[in-house]
Amino acid sequence: MNRPAKIVITVTLTLGAAAVVLASTLAVGSDTPAVQLWLGLLIGGAIMEIATLEGNDDEEMEHPFSLAASFHLASALLLPPGWAALIAGASTMIGETARRRAPVRIGFNGAVATIATLAAASVFSGMTTTEAFRRFEWEVYPSILAMWVTYVVVSIVAVVSISAAIAQKRWNPWTVIQGPELVSYVMEGCLAVVLAILISEAPRVLLFGVLLLVAVFLAMKRHRALRHETRETLKALAAAVDARDPYTAQHSERVGDLASRLAEAVQMSERTVIDTRWAGRLHDLGKIVVDNSILHKPGALDDDEWELMRSHPLVSADLLSSLSLTRSLLPAIRQHHERQDGKGYFNVPGEEISLGASMLTLADSFDAMTTDRPYRKAMPVDDALAIIESGLGTHFHAELGKAFIAMIRGHEIPEVDLGWKPARPADPPRPPGDGRSADEVTDPDRLVPAEDPAPAPPLVP
């Protein structure tokens, strides 16, 4: 465990211990709730904690999902702040222990639940009363909203702090405050209100509320399973397309890895890093319409063959356009053969090319140059980087290209201005080596050998 993570954990555990002491003091000074009430909330929260759906940050930026927060917030609505905090912390630790988590994680999550619930319950009790909540008059809404915001803010601060510390990244709450995560928080808050009303006013129909919680949980579980299965299917399809040519096996995986590393190096958001990785993995799906004879042709392509090859970015985008989880990838995939001087496959002006597409172009070209193909051997890394450097501002995004070169060489990443840089008026100088132009060498789909007498296609990425 690194030093920043140790600091975050130490601070959180210290605040958690202070919250337990304060909550215990408040609980002693307040009325003792009915045993069946606090025990039911304790057991329910522990069960929900045990049933937590694990996240998948690396592939889909999915954070763990649990309905335990609904029981924490229901406790804040129904119980004095001290009791609510102690029950939330205890149920979390019981659930984490049942899941055989490490002691440090059990303590950390228990501390966060205690602090967040104590803060939320204190805000709610300071703005309204339990009696007013049971009557559920209109003035209760601001109190519930304030309680919910307090709980969410404390939870997000804790999650982002420990995640950033462990990964040694900058503190960025927007990695958590995404649409799906906010929807989950809102849903948990709404379920907490429904649960609290059923407990206090209609306990006989509480079973239906519990079944509702189970239905929501199962629906979320199935939703995540479908997303995962869809992504795995797309990965398998991309791998199958790559495998049609033994020289390009795992090409898409490498492109996705390189492009996402570049996005991370220039400090783009976690969402962008993950989207870039997936765009790289799926950018060549459209080659499924290209015949093997064209893919394996050792010489230059004729006009008809080139037209079919050039269509694959649009075919890739069309194949993915019907899937909601891949729509954000479409601009990068559709434009990954465009150039900053507007002379790419479809002559898209440089200022209209997405940053994702510019990163894919760099990664795609570099991998093409540094791997063997039927018509030429892989070139040394330094030669490939020299060619990329010669094409900055015309073929490649100038700022991202400089960062990519520094990343590959293991140098410090220069400060990046992600604004568009206009193309240089003159062609880039030829790099030292075999004399091939950057256009001929860096076309990731058709690298025409210098000795081939056939002219190179006029449109290249």
Secondary structure, DSSP 8 states (H G I E B T S, - for coil): --HHHHHHHHHHHHHHHHHHHHHHHHHHTS----HHHHHHHHHHHHHHHHT-B--BHHHH-B--B-THHHHHHHHHHHS-HHHHHHHHHHHHHHHHHHTT--HHHHHHHHHHHHHHHHHHHHHHHHH--HHHHHHT-TTHHHHHHHHHHHHHHHHHHHHHHHHHHHHT----GGGT-SHHHHHHHHHHHHHHHHHHHHHHH-GGGHHHHHHHHHHHHHHHHHHHHHHHHHHHHHHHHHHHHHHTSGGGTTHHHHHHHHHHHHHHHTT--HHHHHHHHHHHHHTTGGGGGS-HHHHT-SS---HHHHHHHHTHHHHHHHHHTT-GGGGGGHHHHHTTT--TTS-STT---GGGS-HHHHHHHHHHHHHHHTS-BTTB----HHHHHHHHHHTBTTTB-HHHHHHHHHHHHT--------S-----SS-----SSS---HHHHH-SS----TT--S---S---
